[in-house]
Amino acid sequence: MEPEPLKPAVGEWYADAQGVTFEVVAVDDEDGTIEVQYFDGTLEELDVDGWEELQLKPVDPPEDWSGSLDIEREDYGVDLDEERHELWANPLDHLDY
């Protein structure tokens, strides 16, 4: 017995059997279509039959928000790998007693 296919939910992320992730951005019940956006920004419209054929599992949204922005990690403008908390100032250091 095959598991029942997941119902598409706008704003939710899914991964197919190959590990490709995407977000559901629109569901049109009248047309029977589901619009999805892949991490790289590519949009695709699936029909209900196509959706049900995919072996999907729900996944968490990616932590890296840059996928559809077409920029390299080095171009973010911040160093994401290095924590600089040792440079943070303590606001209490500047209080006069």
N, C-alpha and C positions, 0 to 999 in steps of 0.2 A: 504494500500500500504506500503510495507516494504521499509525502507531506503536503499539506495544503499551501498554496503559494501565498506569500506575504501580500497584504494589501498596501498599495503605495500611499505614503503619507507625505504631504508637502513639508519640506524642511528636514526630512529624515535622510540619513545617509545609508547606502547599501553597498555591498560588495558582491560581485558575481563569482562564479566558480574559478575564474582565473585571477581573482584578487583585485580586479579593476573596481575602483570606488566611484560613486556618483551620488548626487543629491537630487531628490525629486523636487522640482520647482513648480510644477503645475499638474493638476489632474482634471481632465475634462470628461465628466461622466456622460454628457450628451454625445460627444464624438467617440467616446471610448478610447481616449488617448492619454498617455502619461508623458510629460516632458521632463527630461533629466538633464542635469549639467554635470559633466565630468570635472575632475580636479583641475584640468588644464583650461577649463572654460568652454569647451565644446558642448554644444546643445544637441540633443537628439530627442526625437519624438517616437515613442513606442506605442503600439496598439496593445490592447489588453491581452491578446493571445501571445504576443511577443514577450510581454512582461511575465506572464505565467510560465513561459518556457525557460526563462532564466532561473538558475539555481541561486537565489539570493539569500544573503544573511544580513541582518542589520549590523551596522558598525558605527563607531564614534566618528564625529566629524574630524577632519585632519587638523592637527595643531598648527601646521604650516599654512598660513592664509594666502601665500603668494602664488598659488598654482595658476590662477587665471590672469595674473597681472603681467605675465611675460617678462619677469625680471629675474636676475640671478641672485642667489643667496648673498653674494658679496655686495650687491647694490641696495640692500635693505636700508642702509644708513645707520645701522646699529650692529654691534657685535653680539650675535645671539648665543655664541658658545661661551663667552667669558662673562662671568658675573662680576660686577664691579661694586658690590655692596661695601667693600672695605673703604671706598671713597665717599660713601654716603655720610653726610654730616648729621650729627645729633643736634636737633634744634635746642635742646636743653643746655648745650655748651655755651650758648650766647646769652643766657639769662644772667642778670646781675642780682645778687642776693641782697 
